[in-house]
Amino acid sequence: MATLKNTRATIAGQIKIDLISQTHALENAAKEKEVARTFISDTVTGFPTKEMYAYATLATLGDDVYSEPSTIALESHIAQLTGKEAALFMPSGSMSNQIALRTHLKQPPYSVVCDLRAHINKYEAGGAAFHSGAHLITVPPTNGHHLTLADIKENVIISSDVHFTPTEVVALENTLNGTIFPQDEIIAISDYAHSQGIKMHLDGARLWHVANASATPMKELCDPFDSVSLCFSKGLGAPIGSCLVGSKAFITKARWMRKLFGGGMRQTGILAGSAAYALTHNFPQLERVHNLAKKLEAGLEEIGAVILSPAETCMVFYDPTVLGFDYGEIADRASQLPEPLVLGGSRLVVHIQTSEAAIDDLLSLIRDLAKEKKEAGFVRPKPQQNARMKDIYIRRT
């Protein structure tokens, strides 16, 4: 008996772990400072803050596969907010999009029409093909900004010809690369799609930005769609989570699909609490984010960088090569500042924890680099005309 007890104690000793170091508080404070100077993504926000965490710990402790009161309250609020019958809490935006497609698509063959630049096409690991066996018809917008009704009509497949895959879903994204999809165009596409029996899905990961920037209610933005995916962990700064909204029948099936995908979660109350805090306290901060992004764009333009996509919400895409240097050189210099800046490539993302000092320091750095290159003899090249649409999202290697 003593041997068994000793063996159990040995196993318990092997299993236990203490994650909390004596320096974690200092590390978190340093991370929060770094986040304020990071332009890679709005997913890096240093949440939950102490205030968000304190609120979230008051949430209920149910099991979401069965019934979790705080999560149900969040889902009910999001459904009401968007004018839909029901909502489902999801671990991520990618899962939310993929489950939406899988729920809409029932009997192959079928196709989904989307923007060439769409997240479901480029950044979800081929999920539409893997999970749903769906063919994606990817369309470059003829205007370079957003898909139009003409783009959709030209690319949807409405045919019984066995050589083709009939279109069953049109999937739009708002915002896409930080740009706002005009609502009148969305309504025109939706009216046409529904007249052909085609479902409409919206990847609305950053739709909160559209609501804030355009002062348009969420219900109005969501009305043209049969399903919408909304993220809490990007612009709003919650640590994790998205919501998928739609009809009761759609969400009932989507909940089943979530379980099939391995997305059924247990004590999600603390996550729902974090999302609720973000909705209440962080959504109003998006106006400041947009103003900072516009300040960043104006500064880059004044220095002479090419603006590839303007700051309609929280992102600016730019090209510094006309000034004589690339993204790598900027990032290297930025990392050597007394208070480093964290940069990727062409995309600069402003978020609710971005400091105005970080904007000023980045512009100062690029201005100094441009001056150095000019003094060294660099001559700005003449603009090149190229009708072919290029991907403006260039990652630094």
C-alpha positions in Angstrom: 0.0 0.0 0.0 2.8 2.4 0.9 4.5 1.5 -2.4 1.3 2.4 -4.3 1.0 5.6 -2.5 4.6 6.5 -3.2 4.2 5.6 -6.9 1.1 7.9 -7.1 3.1 10.7 -5.5 5.9 10.2 -8.0 3.4 10.4 -10.9 1.8 13.5 -9.5 5.2 15.1 -9.2 5.9 14.3 -12.9 2.5 15.7 -14.0 2.5 19.0 -12.0 3.7 22.2 -13.6 3.9 25.8 -12.4 3.6 28.2 -15.4 3.8 31.4 -13.3 7.3 32.7 -13.0 8.4 35.5 -10.6 9.0 37.8 -13.6 5.6 37.3 -15.3 4.3 40.7 -14.2 7.3 42.4 -15.6 7.1 40.4 -18.8 3.4 41.3 -19.2 4.2 45.0 -18.7 7.0 44.8 -21.3 4.6 43.0 -23.7 2.0 45.6 -23.3 4.5 48.3 -24.2 5.6 46.2 -27.2 2.0 45.8 -28.4 1.5 49.5 -28.4 4.4 49.7 -30.9 3.4 46.7 -33.1 1.9 47.2 -36.5 1.7 43.6 -37.7 -1.9 42.8 -36.8 -4.8 43.8 -34.5 -4.7 40.2 -33.1 -1.6 41.0 -31.0 -3.5 43.2 -28.6 -2.5 42.7 -25.0 -5.9 41.5 -23.7 -7.4 40.6 -21.4 -6.4 43.6 -19.4 -6.9 43.5 -15.7 -10.2 45.2 -16.1 -11.4 42.8 -18.8 -10.2 39.8 -16.8 -11.9 41.0 -13.6 -15.2 41.3 -15.5 -14.8 38.0 -17.3 -14.1 36.1 -14.0 -17.7 37.0 -12.9 -19.2 35.1 -15.8 -21.0 31.7 -15.3 -19.3 28.3 -15.3 -21.6 26.2 -17.4 -20.5 23.7 -20.1 -21.2 25.2 -23.6 -21.7 21.8 -25.2 -24.7 21.5 -22.9 -25.7 24.9 -21.7 -23.5 27.9 -20.6 -25.6 30.9 -19.4 -23.1 33.7 -20.1 -22.4 32.3 -23.6 -26.1 32.0 -24.3 -26.6 35.6 -23.2 -23.8 36.7 -25.6 -25.2 34.7 -28.5 -28.7 36.2 -27.9 -27.3 39.7 -27.8 -25.3 39.2 -31.1 -28.4 37.7 -32.8 -30.5 40.6 -31.7 -27.8 43.1 -32.6 -27.5 41.7 -36.2 -31.2 41.1 -36.7 -30.8 37.3 -37.0 -32.7 34.6 -35.3 -29.7 32.9 -33.6 -26.0 33.0 -33.0 -23.2 30.5 -32.2 -20.0 31.2 -30.3 -16.9 29.9 -32.1 -13.2 29.6 -31.2 -12.0 31.5 -34.3 -13.1 33.4 -37.4 -11.7 30.7 -39.7 -13.8 28.0 -38.0 -16.8 30.3 -38.2 -16.4 30.9 -41.9 -15.7 27.3 -42.7 -18.7 26.0 -40.6 -20.9 28.6 -42.3 -19.9 27.3 -45.7 -20.2 23.6 -44.7 -23.7 24.3 -43.3 -24.9 26.1 -46.4 -23.4 23.5 -48.8 -25.4 20.3 -48.8 -25.0 18.2 -51.9 -22.0 18.6 -54.3 -21.0 19.6 -56.8 -21.1 23.3 -55.8 -19.1 26.4 -56.0 -18.5 29.5 -53.9 -17.9 32.9 -55.5 -15.6 35.2 -53.5 -13.0 37.9 -53.9 -9.6 36.7 -55.0 -8.2 38.4 -51.9 -10.7 36.9 -49.5 -9.6 35.3 -46.2 -11.6 32.2 -47.1 -9.5 31.9 -50.2 -6.0 32.9 -49.1 -5.7 32.4 -45.3 -7.8 29.4 -44.2 -5.5 26.7 -45.4 -7.7 25.5 -48.3 -10.5 24.9 -45.8 -13.4 25.2 -48.3 -12.0 22.4 -50.4 -11.0 20.2 -47.5 -14.1 20.6 -45.3 -16.8 21.2 -47.9 -15.4 19.8 -51.1 -16.3 23.2 -52.6 -14.8 24.8 -55.7 -13.9 28.5 -55.0 -14.4 30.8 -57.9 -12.1 33.6 -57.0 -12.7 37.0 -58.7 -10.4 40.0 -58.9 -12.5 43.1 -58.5 -12.5 45.1 -61.8 -12.4 48.4 -59.9 -9.5 47.2 -57.6 -11.5 47.9 -54.5 -14.6 45.7 -54.1 -16.6 43.2 -56.1 -19.5 44.6 -58.1 -22.8 43.1 -59.2 -21.3 42.9 -62.7 -18.3 41.0 -61.3 -20.6 38.5 -59.6 -22.9 38.1 -62.6 -19.9 37.4 -64.8 -18.6 34.7 -62.6 -21.5 32.8 -60.9 -22.4 29.5 -62.4 -26.1 29.0 -63.0 -26.2 26.0 -65.2 -27.1 22.3 -65.3 -24.2 21.6 -67.6 -22.3 18.7 -66.1 -19.0 20.3 -66.9 -19.5 23.1 -64.3 -20.0 23.5 -60.6 -23.2 25.4 -59.8 -22.8 28.4 -57.5 -24.6 28.0 -54.2 -22.9 30.7 -52.1 -21.6 34.2 -52.7 -19.2 35.0 -49.9 -18.2 38.7 -49.4 -15.8 40.3 -46.9 -16.3 43.6 -45.1 -13.8 45.0 -44.4 -11.3 43.5 -46.8 -7.7 44.8 -46.4 -9.3 47.5 -44.2 -11.5 48.9 -47.0 -15.3 49.3 -46.6 -17.5 47.5 -49.1 -20.2 49.9 -50.3 -23.6 48.9 -48.8 -25.6 49.7 -51.9 -23.4 47.3 -53.9 -23.8 44.6 -51.3 -27.6 45.0 -51.5 -27.5 44.8 -55.3 -25.4 41.6 -55.2 -27.7 40.1 -52.5 -30.9 40.8 -54.4 -29.4 39.2 -57.5 -28.0 36.2 -55.6 -31.3 35.5 -53.8 -33.2 35.8 -57.0 -31.1 32.9 -58.3 -31.5 30.8 -55.1 -27.9 31.5 -54.0 -27.0 32.0 -50.4 -25.1 35.0 -49.1 -22.3 34.7 -46.5 -20.3 37.6 -45.0 -16.9 37.3 -43.4 -17.4 40.3 -41.1 -14.4 39.7 -38.9 -13.9 43.5 -38.8 -17.5 44.6 -39.5 -17.3 46.5 -36.2 -15.0 48.9 -38.0 -17.6 49.5 -40.7 -20.3 50.2 -38.2 -18.2 52.7 -36.3 -16.7 54.4 -39.4 -19.9 54.7 -41.3 -22.3 55.1 -38.3 -24.3 52.2 -39.7 -26.2 49.9 -37.4 -25.0 46.3 -37.4 -28.4 45.0 -38.4 -28.4 47.1 -41.5 -25.0 45.8 -42.5 -26.0 42.2 -41.9 -29.5 42.3 -43.4 -28.4 41.3 -47.0 -26.8 38.1 -45.7 -28.0 34.6 -44.8 -25.0 34.2 -42.4 -22.4 36.5 -41.0 -19.2 35.7 -39.1 -18.1 38.3 -36.5 -14.8 38.3 -34.7 -14.2 39.5 -31.1 -10.5 39.0 -31.1 -9.3 41.4 -33.8 -10.4 45.0 -33.7 -12.3 44.6 -30.5 -9.4 43.1 -28.6 -11.0 40.1 -26.9 -8.5 37.2 -26.3 -10.5 34.7 -28.3 -13.7 34.1 -30.1 -16.1 34.8 -32.9 -19.9 34.5 -33.5 -21.7 33.1 -36.4 -25.3 34.4 -37.0 -28.2 33.2 -39.1 -31.6 31.5 -39.0 -32.5 29.1 -36.1 -32.4 26.2 -38.5 -29.0 27.3 -39.8 -27.5 27.7 -36.4 -28.9 24.4 -35.2 -27.1 22.7 -38.0 -24.0 24.8 -37.5 -23.8 23.8 -33.9 -23.7 20.2 -35.0 -21.0 21.0 -37.5 -19.0 22.8 -34.7 -19.0 19.6 -32.8 -18.0 17.6 -35.9 -15.1 20.1 -36.4 -13.9 19.6 -32.9 -15.0 23.0 -31.9 -17.3 22.1 -29.0 -16.0 23.9 -25.9 -16.7 23.6 -22.2 -16.5 26.5 -19.7 -16.7 29.3 -22.2 -18.2 31.8 -19.8 -14.9 33.6 -19.2 -14.4 33.9 -23.0 -18.0 35.3 -23.4 -17.3 37.7 -20.6 -14.2 39.0 -22.3 -16.1 39.4 -25.6 -18.9 41.3 -23.7 -16.4 43.6 -22.1 -14.8 44.2 -25.5 -18.1 45.1 -27.1 -19.0 47.5 -24.3 -15.6 49.2 -23.7 -13.5 48.7 -26.9 -16.0 49.3 -29.7 -16.1 53.1 -28.9 -12.3 53.3 -29.3 -12.4 52.4 -33.0 -12.9 56.0 -34.0 -9.5 56.8 -32.5 -8.0 53.9 -34.3 -9.3 55.2 -37.6 -8.0 58.7 -36.9 -4.5 57.3 -36.2 -4.6 55.2 -39.3 -5.4 58.3 -41.4 -2.6 60.2 -39.7 -0.2 57.4 -40.6 -1.4 57.4 -44.2 -1.1 61.2 -44.5 2.5 61.1 -43.1 3.5 58.3 -45.5 2.1 60.2 -48.4 3.9 63.4 -47.3 7.2 61.6 -47.2 6.6 60.2 -50.7 5.8 56.6 -50.1 3.2 55.0 -52.5 -0.1 54.3 -50.8 -1.3 51.0 -52.1 -4.6 51.1 -50.2 -5.7 54.0 -48.1 -6.8 54.1 -44.4 -10.6 53.6 -44.7 -10.5 52.0 -41.3 -7.6 50.5 -39.4 -5.1 49.5 -42.1 -2.7 51.3 -44.5 -0.8 49.4 -47.3 2.2 51.2 -48.7 5.3 50.8 -50.9 8.5 52.4 -49.7 10.7 51.1 -52.6 10.2 54.4 -54.5 12.1 56.0 -51.7 15.1 53.7 -52.1 14.5 51.0 -49.4 12.4 48.0 -48.7 10.3 46.6 -45.9 13.2 44.6 -44.5 15.4 47.7 -44.1 12.7 49.6 -42.3 11.9 46.7 -40.0 15.6 46.2 -39.1 16.0 49.9 -38.3 12.8 49.9 -36.4 14.0 47.0 -34.2 17.1 49.0 -33.3 15.3 52.0 -31.8 15.6 52.6 -28.1 11.9 51.7 -28.0 11.6 49.2 -30.9 8.8 49.1 -33.4 7.5 45.7 -34.7 6.8 45.7 -38.4 5.8 43.2 -41.1 5.6 44.1 -44.8 3.3 46.4 -46.7 0.4 46.2 -44.2 0.4 48.5 -41.3 -2.4 47.7 -38.8 -3.5 50.2 -36.1 -5.4 48.8 -33.2 -6.9 50.0 -29.9 -3.6 49.8 -28.0 -1.5 51.5 -30.7 0.1 54.6 -29.2 0.3 57.9 -31.1 4.0 58.0 -30.2 4.5 54.8 -32.2 2.9 56.4 -35.2 5.2 59.5 -34.9 8.3 57.3 -34.4 7.5 55.2 -37.5 7.0 58.2 -39.7 10.2 59.8 -38.3 12.1 56.6 -39.1 10.8 56.4 -42.7 11.5 60.1 -43.2 15.1 59.7 -42.0 15.6 56.7 -44.2 14.3 58.6 -47.2 16.6 61.5 -46.5 19.6 59.3 -46.2 18.9 57.5 -49.5 18.3 60.8 -51.3 21.6 62.2 -50.0 23.3 59.0 -51.1 22.2 59.7 -54.7 19.0 57.6 -55.0 16.7 58.9 -57.7 13.0 58.2 -57.5 11.9 55.9 -60.4 9.2 57.0 -62.8 5.8 55.5 -62.1 5.0 52.3 -64.1 1.7 51.6 -65.6 0.5 48.0 -65.0 -3.2 47.1 -65.6 -2.8 43.7 -63.9 -4.1 43.7 -60.4 -1.4 42.8 -57.9 -1.7 41.6 -54.3 -0.9 44.6 -52.1 -0.3 42.4 -49.0 3.4 41.8 -49.2 4.9 39.9 -46.3 8.4 40.6 -45.2 10.7 37.6 -45.7 
